[in-house]
Amino acid sequence: MNKKETLNNLIIGSLLHDIGKVIQRADDKSKSKSHQEFGYDYIKEKLNGLSDEILECIKYHHDSNTTKEDLRTLQKGKNHIVQIVNKADNIAAAIDRKNYKEKDKNDWGNDAILESVFYNINNEELKTIANIENIEESKINKFKNTYKGYYLRDFSNESLINYPVSCKNKASKNVYQEIKNKFTDDIQQIDSNNINSYLKLTEKYFTYVLSSTNLNQLPDISLYDHSKLTAAIASCIYLYFKENNITDYTRYGEEVEYFLLVNGDLSGIQEFIYNIASKKALKSLRARSFYLEILIEHIIDEILEQLDLSRANVLFTGGGHFSLLLPKTKETADLIDKAKESVNQWLHKNFSIGLYLNIACQEANSKDLKHNYSKTYGLVKEKISKEKLQRYSYSKKILKDVLTKSNIEDLEKESAECKACGNSNVKLENDGEDIKCINCINFAKLGEKLFDSFENFYINTSIDSTENNIELPSIIDEKEKYFLSFDEKDNAKRTYSKNIIKIDEDSINLWLADYFKEDKKEFKKLAEQSIGSNKLAVLRADVDSLGNSFSSGFPDKYRTISRYAALSRQLSLFFKFYIKRVCEGKTQGEKNKYDDSSENDIKKSCITYQQNEKKNMVIVYSGGDDVFAIGAWNDILDFAIDLRETFKKFTCGNLTFSAGIGFFNHSFPVYQMAKLTGKLEELAKENKFIKNNQEFKKDSISLFGVDSSIYQEKENQAYTHSWDEFIEKVYKKK
């Protein structure tokens, strides 16, 4: 087999290596054989045509004496990819699983449920237990018995919010049997060599399956997160071995830097989205926001495809940021350098200096991933911050172009600028109403399309005309053009599915918060749905002190790459997927049909008066940890309160967010709406209040508006409250 075929087998073998845990937990004779054997027998029976290499990765990924003997018998041994899966599994397991006490013995419980990673962040009890060497057993047991977990279920585009709750229920064999049966139906539909299908399959069925059922460890890493991380680590090690001509896969050392942590950050997002004319502003806002999300996803996938890697290597993407775990090879380093220059050259050509992609890398070994990930992550963040202050310093070509375009004489020669965004750096055309740049004309068309119903969209290179298709950059060949298309399915280089897990298609699933109320496509129509005064409200909100939570929210030994990845993924899931449920008034939790007495049946968690009613609003942007929404003023207010209450439950009360809400006439300039509401959000972030005789900061809402004196840095006149105070003393009474 060639390198790509072997790498595909390695990734699939890694994603499926622990499938036996699900099969074993569903079996009445669970102790009759190991989970490796359960998984091997199951996959061999259910999935015809799967490579022997993949099957052997499932069966032999634990290095017992029996495994080594079997490998010698099979004449596989030192150059079999199972050796790499074994190492990757050990690294990922060591990252995931930290005993409460060093001398804890293994105590297994196959019916244990997955704990919320949010329960453990900023948890003072956990910090106490983790930082005391001789902690009393009674205190550990008390902590272990108070966690908040999820019901075991599959995850799909129809799912309601799966809140973590304090419960003593167990993941019974009946539940695992149902998961197994649904998994079986789906796995038999897929192309046996399609990595994207396996990723979607494991996300759908393993998101709420607990990886390790050792009761002496934090049970907050899902089987999906563990399997995905194992695949990322394994692929990095394999490509490192391949480039260095290492054929003995047992030659593994923990000190060797196999990995590159690669972070990306897109600068200029707010200016790009909001700096537009008010005419058809709602469509343009949604188009620009959607475009930036797809731009980041496209760049990520271009990098991965050039290295023959999969989305398993994506640790996080959202809010204009991404984090990848890549192999430390010359090919990777050269590719990242090329990508940074090519993309920024293209961004400057199309959007002047408005958008810029920062990319930074940090080398790491397996010890760094297991014990020093917060330090490694901090180093790459420092590099990103430094690069933001030194734009284009790595490229004389781009720098020369930037300086040339900044020449006053050249600027004086410009005869016109785009009436929508003010750009005079790109081709201008008349769209029948005004002189606009080709980008804004295409964004207007894209905005129309986004109000239509669609499931798939495509990245295509073979489109003859750019009409109705928006260009995207190439990271290798500046002359090669890519286009975002909704119609050109044939010969598409890449297919994305929006908010639906299509197991049987070779597509990449993206969760996108694209909520809008039908037939309310203009600001004026939204304003007319308001109660009383026909005002629009604009909401801007983001999570409080998230950087501090990432850097110090977990005790030292629990600051691991898997925990950060799980936390980031759950935040992204909330702000990209579950937020649509809040917009629809569906804030009740998933009901547990196996235990009717459980408190997890949250029948009505929203406190507003729009239960199961769609709100008159549009999500302009939501992802990462922040939200921007516009709608009828009373619906936006209700939405903000419901969002706060659901987020509080979803994060076990250990994370908060602050928000600003501004009220405007529908014709008010969009850029000013965003700017003034941003100031309100800042005021909410600065708010201090007393609760239970303690001083708190943030976790607040600031609304209505600010006095013009704020521009002279005098006292502001905004109405700012803590959320609890606002809900109880203002909202409920008024």
Summary of the structure (lengths in Angstrom):
residues: 734
radius of gyration: 26.2
end to end distance: 70.4
largest distance: 81.9
contacts: 2447
relative contact order: 0.10
helix: 45%
strand: 16%
